[in-house]
């Protein structure tokens, strides 16, 4: 159930994603695993139509009952994924089977409070 909403101009959203508005979701980042790219409290826009990674990018994953924001890289030869945090203090998971990973969607935009 949504707890809040953010308004975007339709032309702006179309430039970010070709998906319909109902396939987009906003999530607040928690933690520091994606620093310096994403910080705790940043707002991210997720395209849930992109739940099967076909190219590298930042994605939201479901692991047990938690949502994780991670960078995914697809090996073009093996079609397997590397999952990593941008913060080197966190582990990298190489050679993952995409079928074993629950991908919610790809991050297409981020917003941050200044000050």
C-alpha positions as CSV (number, residue, x, y, z in Angstrom):
1,X,0.0,0.0,0.0
2,X,1.5,3.4,-1.0
3,X,2.5,5.6,1.9
4,X,3.2,8.7,-0.2
5,X,3.4,10.0,-3.8
6,X,5.7,12.1,-5.8
7,X,4.4,14.0,-8.9
8,X,6.5,14.0,-12.1
9,X,5.6,15.6,-15.4
10,X,4.6,13.0,-17.9
11,X,7.1,14.1,-20.5
12,X,9.9,13.8,-18.0
13,X,8.9,10.3,-17.0
14,X,8.6,9.3,-20.7
15,X,12.2,10.4,-21.1
16,X,13.3,8.1,-18.2
17,X,11.3,5.0,-19.1
18,X,9.0,3.8,-21.8
19,X,6.9,2.0,-19.2
20,X,3.4,3.1,-18.2
21,X,3.1,5.0,-14.9
22,X,1.6,2.0,-13.1
23,X,4.9,0.1,-13.7
24,X,6.9,2.8,-11.8
25,X,7.5,3.0,-8.1
26,X,9.3,5.3,-5.7
27,X,11.4,3.9,-2.9
28,X,13.6,5.6,-0.2
29,X,17.1,4.2,0.0
30,X,18.2,2.8,3.4
31,X,21.8,2.3,4.4
32,X,25.1,3.1,2.9
33,X,25.9,0.1,0.7
34,X,25.5,2.1,-2.5
35,X,27.6,5.1,-1.5
36,X,28.8,7.3,-3.2
37,X,26.1,6.8,-5.9
38,X,23.1,6.5,-3.6
39,X,22.9,7.7,0.0
40,X,20.6,6.9,2.9
41,X,17.3,8.8,2.3
42,X,17.7,9.3,-1.4
43,X,14.5,8.7,-3.4
44,X,14.7,6.3,-6.4
45,X,12.3,5.7,-9.2
46,X,12.1,2.0,-10.2
47,X,10.8,0.6,-13.5
48,X,9.2,-2.7,-12.5
49,X,8.9,-3.7,-16.2
50,X,12.7,-4.3,-16.1
51,X,12.6,-7.2,-13.8
52,X,14.8,-9.4,-16.0
53,X,18.2,-7.6,-16.3
54,X,19.2,-7.5,-20.0
55,X,21.9,-4.8,-19.4
56,X,24.1,-3.5,-16.6
57,X,22.5,-1.1,-14.1
58,X,21.3,-0.4,-10.6
59,X,18.4,-2.7,-9.7
60,X,16.1,-3.3,-6.6
61,X,16.2,-7.0,-5.5
62,X,14.1,-8.9,-3.0
63,X,16.0,-11.1,-0.7
64,X,13.8,-12.8,1.9
65,X,11.7,-10.0,3.3
66,X,14.2,-7.2,2.5
67,X,14.6,-5.0,-0.5
68,X,18.2,-4.3,-1.6
69,X,19.5,-1.8,-4.1
70,X,22.5,-3.2,-6.0
71,X,24.5,-2.8,-9.2
72,X,24.0,-5.8,-11.5
73,X,26.4,-6.7,-14.3
74,X,25.5,-9.3,-16.9
75,X,28.2,-11.5,-18.4
76,X,27.4,-11.6,-22.1
77,X,29.1,-15.0,-22.6
78,X,27.6,-16.9,-19.6
79,X,24.4,-14.7,-19.1
80,X,25.2,-14.9,-15.3
81,X,25.1,-11.8,-13.0
82,X,27.6,-10.1,-10.7
83,X,25.8,-8.3,-7.8
84,X,27.8,-5.6,-6.2
85,X,27.5,-2.6,-3.9
86,X,29.2,0.7,-4.9
87,X,30.6,0.9,-1.3
88,X,33.7,-1.4,-1.2
89,X,33.0,-2.2,2.4
90,X,30.2,-4.6,1.2
91,X,30.8,-8.0,-0.5
92,X,30.4,-8.7,-4.2
93,X,28.5,-11.8,-5.4
94,X,30.0,-13.0,-8.7
95,X,28.6,-15.6,-11.1
96,X,24.9,-15.6,-9.8
97,X,22.2,-17.5,-11.6
98,X,19.6,-14.9,-12.8
99,X,16.8,-17.4,-12.2
100,X,17.7,-17.5,-8.5
101,X,17.4,-13.7,-8.0
102,X,14.1,-11.9,-7.5
103,X,14.6,-8.6,-9.3
104,X,11.9,-5.9,-8.6
105,X,13.0,-3.5,-11.3
106,X,15.7,-1.1,-12.6
107,X,16.5,2.2,-11.0
108,X,15.9,4.9,-13.6
109,X,16.1,8.1,-11.5
110,X,17.2,9.3,-8.1
111,X,16.5,12.4,-6.1
112,X,18.4,13.8,-3.1
113,X,17.6,16.4,-0.5
114,X,20.3,19.1,-0.4
115,X,21.6,20.6,2.8
